[in-house]
Amino acid sequence: MRIRALFAGLFGLVLIASDASAQGLWQGDGPRGLNGSTYTTGRVPRGDYPGAHTDQLGRLGPVGAVFFRDPRFQNALLPCDDAAALDRIRARFAEKEAKFWNSPLTIAGFDRVRVVASNPWGQNNIPRRYCTGRAHLSDGRVRTVSYAIMEDQGFAGFTWGVEWCVHGLDRGRSFDPACRMARP
């Protein structure tokens, strides 16, 4: 099974390399300008050079999109008040409380959600958006929740990820002191 996957990957790499050289992507002042040295994410050309393909992953198909992704980050982050991110925090909080702490505590809702910082350490690191808000818990209390939405930090690096901490309920002390490690 592993050998088949290896051969499929190598075959795809050969096809992509031959297609890229035929299109002239690796020649001249393309995305790998300066005689082959790679640009940092802050200096990547926007695709206006000759031979550029704006939808190269779409051209590669689903297998090529998985195995031959652009290694640079795109800085495509969800907004802080996006329902998908808040639902993921809500579900994981309920799972953690039920499985590890034998507690029926859940998050009923969020309010006062706002951005704290975006990419506080510059463009060459993993893009992150730090957010904070208030979580209304099932026991009637309101607690502050700090979280970070990160690009390509989900399952196997294929999607966005979120790290979160509910102040006063970090029982495993993963983000000690006082959820400081979940903030910029």
C-alpha positions in Angstrom: 0.0 0.0 0.0 2.8 2.4 0.9 4.7 1.6 -2.2 1.7 2.2 -4.4 1.2 5.6 -2.8 4.9 6.5 -3.2 4.8 5.6 -6.9 1.5 7.6 -7.4 3.1 10.6 -5.7 6.3 10.3 -7.7 4.3 9.9 -11.0 2.3 13.0 -10.1 5.4 14.9 -9.3 6.9 14.0 -12.7 3.8 15.1 -14.5 3.6 18.4 -12.6 7.3 19.1 -13.1 7.1 18.4 -16.8 3.9 20.5 -17.1 5.5 23.4 -15.2 8.7 23.4 -17.3 6.6 23.3 -20.4 4.6 26.3 -19.2 7.8 28.2 -18.3 6.8 28.5 -14.6 10.3 28.0 -13.3 12.1 30.2 -15.8 12.8 33.9 -15.7 11.4 36.1 -12.9 8.5 33.8 -11.9 7.7 32.9 -8.3 11.2 31.6 -7.8 13.1 34.6 -8.9 16.6 35.6 -7.9 18.2 32.6 -9.6 16.2 30.0 -7.8 16.0 31.4 -4.3 12.5 31.4 -2.8 10.7 34.6 -1.8 9.4 35.0 1.7 5.6 35.3 2.0 5.8 39.1 2.2 7.5 39.3 -1.3 5.6 36.7 -3.3 4.6 38.0 -6.7 0.8 38.2 -7.2 0.7 36.2 -10.5 1.1 39.0 -13.0 4.3 37.6 -14.5 4.2 35.9 -17.9 3.2 32.2 -17.7 1.5 32.5 -14.3 -1.5 30.4 -13.5 -3.9 31.8 -11.0 -5.8 28.6 -10.5 -3.0 26.1 -10.6 -4.5 23.9 -7.9 -7.7 23.6 -9.8 -5.7 22.5 -12.8 -4.0 19.7 -10.8 -7.2 18.1 -9.7 -8.1 16.8 -6.2 -5.0 14.6 -5.9 -2.6 17.3 -7.0 -4.3 19.8 -4.7 -3.6 17.5 -1.7 -0.1 16.5 -2.6 1.3 19.5 -4.4 -0.1 22.5 -2.4 1.6 25.9 -2.4 3.7 25.8 0.7 3.3 29.5 1.4 0.6 30.6 3.6 -2.3 32.6 2.0 -3.3 34.5 5.1 -6.9 33.3 4.6 -8.3 33.3 8.1 -11.9 33.2 9.4 -13.3 36.3 11.1 -13.5 36.1 14.9 -17.3 36.0 14.9 -17.5 33.2 12.3 -20.1 30.5 13.4 -17.8 27.6 12.3 -15.0 28.7 14.7 -17.4 29.4 17.6 -19.2 26.1 17.1 -15.9 24.2 17.1 -15.0 25.9 20.4 -18.4 25.1 21.8 -18.2 21.4 20.8 -14.7 20.9 22.0 -15.4 22.6 25.3 -18.4 20.3 25.9 -16.4 17.2 24.9 -13.5 18.2 27.2 -15.8 18.8 30.2 -17.7 15.6 29.7 -14.8 13.2 28.9 -12.1 14.5 31.2 -13.8 16.4 34.0 -17.1 14.5 34.2 -19.0 17.8 34.1 -22.2 18.7 32.3 -20.9 22.2 31.7 -21.4 23.6 28.1 -21.2 26.9 26.3 -24.7 28.2 25.6 -23.5 31.2 23.5 -21.0 34.0 22.8 -21.1 37.7 22.9 -18.7 40.7 22.7 -16.5 38.8 20.3 -13.6 41.0 18.9 -10.2 40.8 17.4 -7.2 41.3 19.7 -4.4 40.9 17.1 -3.7 39.6 13.6 -0.3 38.2 12.8 1.5 39.8 15.8 4.8 38.2 15.0 5.1 39.2 11.3 4.3 37.7 8.0 6.8 34.8 8.0 5.1 32.9 10.8 1.9 30.9 10.7 -1.0 33.3 10.1 -3.1 33.7 13.3 -6.0 35.9 14.4 -6.2 36.3 18.1 -9.7 36.9 19.4 -11.6 37.3 22.7 -15.2 37.2 23.7 -17.6 36.3 26.5 -18.9 32.8 26.8 -22.3 32.2 28.5 -22.1 28.8 30.3 -24.9 26.4 31.0 -24.5 27.1 34.8 -25.4 30.7 34.3 -21.9 32.2 34.6 -20.3 34.4 32.0 -16.5 33.8 31.4 -14.0 35.3 29.1 -12.8 33.0 26.3 -9.5 33.7 24.4 -8.9 31.9 21.2 -6.7 31.9 18.1 -7.8 31.0 14.6 -4.8 29.7 12.6 -4.3 28.8 9.0 -3.6 25.2 8.0 -3.5 24.0 11.6 -6.6 21.7 11.5 -6.6 18.0 10.8 -3.3 17.1 9.0 -2.8 20.7 8.1 -5.5 20.8 5.5 -7.8 23.4 7.0 -8.0 26.1 9.7 -7.6 25.3 13.3 -8.5 27.0 16.6 -6.9 27.0 20.0 -9.0 28.3 22.9 -9.0 28.8 26.6 -12.0 29.6 28.9 -10.7 31.8 31.8 -11.1 30.0 35.1 -11.8 26.6 33.5 -8.3 25.7 32.3 -8.2 22.7 34.7 -5.4 20.9 32.8 -3.3 24.2 33.0 -2.5 23.9 29.3 -2.6 27.7 28.9 -1.3 28.8 32.3 -1.0 31.4 33.8 -4.6 32.5 33.5 -5.0 31.6 29.8 -2.0 33.8 28.9 -0.7 31.3 26.4 -3.9 31.6 24.3 -3.3 35.4 23.9 -0.7 37.2 21.8 
